[in-house]
Amino acid sequence: MALMILGLLAACSSAPPKDQSADYESAAPKAETDDLGNMGSIYRSGYGMSLFLDRRARQVGDIITVTLEEKTDASKSSSTATGKESNLGIPTVTLLGRGVTHNGLPVVNSSVSSDQDFSGQGTSSQSNSLTGSITVTVSEVLRNGSLRVRGEKWVTINQGEEFIRIKGIVRPEDIGADNAVPSYKVADARITYSGKGALADANSMGWLGRLFQSVLSPF
């Protein structure tokens, strides 16, 4: 019995979330070897800047701001109604042209009827909203010129920490003049908003509650 209880506890306990900070670390620009022979007061190798280019992100290590404008609304409703009615009657049995009776009542005279009705209705709705901004870095420049971006932002408030993580692919032409791009224009976007600490633990279901919610629970 004790082994069964331990097995149920192990099945319903959730493993601690994996720390994925390494997947969202800022990417550093590629190192360039300075040509010491070309270090001058006007020209310095590796510090060139074209007069015809703006400051929008385009290389590994460049910074870009992603404006979070996520909003989803979903609703669904359904209703079903069915009905069925049937009747079956057995006529009175006659013998020599007269009905067979007993004490004035027909011996064989019956009918069967059935009536079935079903009605069902269901509704479902869900709404999510996330607004804000997060500045990330370009981690890779793809062959077609698109930029793979990633980054995270941590905020520590009293007894807990909250973080926003995002990664995805951005087209250079979608980047605005302010070097920002809305999140709905980020392809393959993966956005995470969560937290750690006392507040996050208070909003999590305990192990006993997970036990009764488990499919292995006998209750």
Salt bridges, closest charged atoms under 4 A:
ASP19 OD1 - ARG165 NH2 3.64
ASP54 OD2 - ARG56 NE 2.96
ASP54 OD1 - ARG58 NH2 3.15
GLU140 OE1 - ARG148 NE 3.11
GLU152 OE1 - ARG165 NE 2.82
GLU173 OE2 - ARG171 NH1 3.63
ASP174 OD2 - ARG171 NE 2.94
